[in-house]
Structure formats: structure tokens, C-alpha cells
Amino acid sequence: MIRVTIEDRNGERQALEIPEGISLSLMELLKASEYHVLATCGGMALCATCHVEVLEGGQALPPVSDAELDILDTLPDASSKSRLACQLRVDESLNNTIFKIRGEE
Amino acid sequence: MIHTDICIIGAGPVGLFSVFEAGLLKMRCHLIDVLPQVGGQLSEIYPQKPIYDIPGYPSIKAQELVDNLMAQIAPFKPTFTLGERVEAINKQEDGSLIVRTADETAVHCQVVVIAGGLGCFEPRKPEIVGLEDFEGRGVAYWVKHPEQYRGKEIVIAGGGDSALDWTIYLADIAQKTTLIHRGETFRGAPDSAEKVFDLATQGKINLVLQSNVVSLHGNGHLQSLVVAGQHKNTSSIKADYFIPLFGLSPKLGPITDWGLNIHKSAIEVNTLDYSTGVERIYAIGDINTYPGKLKLILTGFHEAAMMCQSAFKYVYPDQHLSFKYTTVNGVNAF
């Protein structure tokens, strides 16, 4: 099981347990878990509406790609902890990470 | 006042294809879009990305699909109002409708088709104290009329291509141009970034890196803004105009005020003909929702065809609709 915690825009946290081997991005997981994420571009790292912030953990996450950095750079509220949920695969690298949803509703 | 049969709100792929299906039934269309160009998301967000699920095209770039659609609908001479947001739809006594934009364009039509995708693309607003107070009084999110900045002191914020491009363009027009960017480097087009650094070295622009605008000040009109650096040190910069350029984000906007049934930011429709709960108003493409909805361009094209068959009765109430294939009948241009 992969364990991640999601903090919504109101600060409410929910722990999620996801079976390993699932072929989803974090953005798709958030949508499937009924979180309101626009994901306008559908996961191409082009719109930044699936912006999340790593609150805790995240050491095992893959490094930010150039495409991801490019688009994060256009956001007024991005920080060094910002990621695009569509660029993160749901696998062991997400274990014990707390993500806060930041993208526009 | 513009007169047409069908007014289509949204000039994305589905809105454009509606013109073709309407044209086959001799219905004329006028399209309105908040963006300055046609194509919706395809042109605005991913023009160079290949799309693989358009029937008959193993792969086609988004902008190419838009160009092809424009060629396909050309025989039906659609007219366009671009760069304007629709604010209201007013019902007339005879059942016809008048669509009005924020810039006071009015379109009289028999049918309205909302093909608005995810809504209007609106500028992202950074969190800055006083930002909204100075909208229209020194704060602008688009550069519509560059000449208005001639001889003025302007400040641009952002690190993307549009921030770089406008800084370069306005450097020659404004008396003083300042670019403020949160980062240390620019990730926009390398040529533009290099040009901006050159302009700064030559003293033609004022480049402030690793900084954010935190508050705006003025007396009725913007006069200055406060910038915070990396170590929270603040300084004040004189500014007649402030242009934050942080990209666009879709918002449903005024669509929520038109008496339609909205569920999770989408318009509920009857799958028989994609009509909304309001007579003569249809919703097709990504903006609608119904059990089993798939947000695909393909689905939107289907909905456009079905919608036109139903809309015919409002445009030609005395005529009987007889379905004809283009292979038999050809495309009869207006």
C-alpha cells in the first residue's frame, strides 16, 4: 500500500491508501478521490491547475522536470515546495508525503 | 446589432465544427470568444501538441486541427467577435435571444449554443494588497493598447514568455519599464530571456529579480508599489501602471447567471439534443454534463451535429428538416 495524506484548500487532511502498481498520476488520483482539481490540460504539464505543495516528506519524489519548472514559474504563488500533481506517478516515491492542493478551483 | 441564426459562445474546436453542421442546414453562425484568437484551449494552451484520437487522423497537432476546422467552415462564412466576454443573454418577446458582451457587442439570434469548454480564460491574479482596488486605475492583466503606456512608468511582474515579450516591446514605448520576477533566471524562450538581460545591462529596463510585489499604493490611481526581496527587505517603486502577467486560468464566469442548471462547473443537458433547461439555449463540448459524459473533442463533434438537428426548428419553424449526406449533396456554400 502507498500512503499519502492530502490537505484540501480548507486545511482538512485525509489519509489515502492506494494499492501498489496502480497506473495513475497524483492529479488523476485526486480527481478520482473527489477533490476538485481543474487539470485543464489533462496532464500535459501545460496549465498548472493541478498545483500542489509538499508540506511534509517528499524526499523520494523524482526531481522537478524542465517542463514542470517552466509552468510552475508562471504561477504567482509557487514556492520551492511546489509540484504539478499530473507529473507525479502514484508509486512508492509518494509514501508518507503530505500534499496540499493549491491549484485554482 | 449583429443578426445571425445561431450565436455560438466559444470558438474552440466544438464551437467551430458547429458552424459546419449548422451550415449544412442553412443556418448562419456568429461566434464569440474571450480569447483574441480562435481554437480555444488548443491554440491557447497546447498548439504544438499532437492529438491522437481524432477519427481519420493518426496524429494531428492541435493548431493544425484548428486550422483545418477553419478551412472546413469557411464556405459557411461565419463571423467572429474575439477578445470579448459574453455577459448576458436576454430573451425577446418573440422567443429570439440577444447576446451581449462586456464590450457592448450585441448579437440577435434564434438560438444560443454554449461551447465554452472550461469557461472563460481569465488572468491569474497574484495575491497583492490593493490589487483589485486599482483594476482599471493602473492595474491591467492584458496589454490591449500599448500606446497608452507611452511616456509612463510601468511595472510588469512575471517570469513566463508573455512577461518577457511585453517587457521587450514596452521598453521602447514607456518612459521607464521595470520587470519584477520571483526567480533568479527566466524559463521562458531563451532568446527573449537573453534580450531582457541585455536591455537591463544597457539600462533600458530596470530588472528586479528574486522579488515579489506585495502592495499597491495610490490616490484614486496607482502611484507606487512595494516590492519585497529575498530577505523580506522592501523598497518602493514609482509606477503609473502595473501589469501582472501570470498566465490564464479557466473560470465559469457569467455562465452561472443565465438560469442554467450547473453541476460541478458544467451545464446539465438533455442527451436527446444537448438542450439546456432554458429553451433555445444548447450546451455542447466540455462545458456540458450528463450521465456517461466523456470530455473528448470527438464527443463534442457528435453533440454539435445533434444540437443542429434540434436547433433547426427555431431557425426555420415552418420547414420540415430532411437529412442529407454531404457525399450526396456536397457542401453548398452561402
Interface residues (C-beta under 8 A of the other chain):
Chain A: H36 L38 T40 C41 M44 L46 C47 A48 T49 D66 L69 D70 D73 T74 L75 P76 D77 A78 E104
Chain B: Q41 I45 Y46 K49 L118 R124 K125 P126 E127 A157 G158 G159 G160 R182 G183 F186 R187 G188 P244 F246 G247 S249 P250 K251 K264
